[in-house]
């Protein structure tokens, strides 16, 4: 059984910073893509950032230059450093990972979500 556990959300003032963490545990053979999504209130879930096993990254245009995704492959963990936060960054943030539990079979896993609120 594989689980993704997120931490680091909370309430922050505009211009502030937060660092989200997501740790995968269980019977893991390998992890390819790790990613962060978010779902603002009343809106659909959107892709925020991804990081491949080789280190290449992707960012949503509205977070480029403010957010940084990274990963600790040895510990099956990904991080999202969020700086210069804006009220429009308010959302539930979800971790996602494409994980193989054996050399062949890959499936998608999701964290439980962590609330980020940017407000004065």
N, C-alpha and C positions, 0 to 999 in steps of 0.2 A: 504494500500500500504506500503510495506516494502522497505527500502533503506539501503544500506551500503555505508558509506562515509569514504574514506581513507585520511590520511594526513601524512606528515613527510618525504616524499622522497626528493631527492636532489642530489647535487654533493658533493662528499667527497673524500679525499685523501686516498690512501692505508694505512691500519692500523687504520683508523678513525672509528667513530661510528655514527649510526643513529637509531632513534626510530620511527617505523611506528605505527600509530593508525588506528583503524577501528571501527566506531560507527554504530550500527544498530538502526534504528528508524522506527516508524510506529506501526501498530497493531500487536504486538508481544505477543504471549501466552507463549512461551518458546523457548530457543535456546539450541540445543544439541551440535553438533560439530562446532567449529570455526577453521579456518585454513588460512594459507598464502601459495599462489602459486607464482611462478615467471616465466617469459618468457624472456630468454636472446635473444639478437638480432639474428635472423635467426634460432632460435631453437624452440622446442616445449615447451609448458607450463609444469612445473614440480612442484610437491608438496614439499614445504619447511618445514612446521611444522604444527602440529595440536594440539588442546587442547580440551578435552572432558569436558562435564558439571561437571564431578567429579574431574577434574584437571589433569588427566593423559595426557601425552604429547608424541609426536612423532617428530623426526627430521630427515631430509635428512642427510646422512652420512657426506657430505662435509661441513655442517654448525654446526655439533655437537661441543659443547664447545665454539662456537662463538656467536650463536644466542640463544635467550631465548624468548619463547612465553608465554604470560600470558593473563588473562582475568579479567575484572571487571563485574561480572554477574549482579550486581544490575543496572549497567548502559549500559548493552548490548554492551560492548566494549572489543576488543582484541588488544593486543600490540605485536610488534615484535621488541625486542631490538637486534640490530646487532652491534657486536663489531669486531675488527680486520678485517675489511672489505678488500676484495681482488678485483682486477679488474674483476675476473670471477664471482663476485656477481652482476655485472652490469646487470640489467634487469628491466622490468616492473613488479612490485609486485602487486598481486591481493589478496584481502580479500575474503574469502568464509565463509558462515554460513548456517547450516541446521536449519531452523526456522519453528516452528509451529505458525500459526495464530489462531488456535483453538485447542482443546484437541486431535484432530484426524489427521488433515491434515498437513503434513510436506513437504516443498519444499526447493530447494537450491537457494541461493541468492549470487550475486557477486558484489563486488565493481567495481569502474570504472578504477582502476589501478593507481599506482603512480610510477614514474620513479626514479630508484636509479642508479646513475652513480658513479663508483669508478675509479678515474683517477688522476694522478699527473699533 
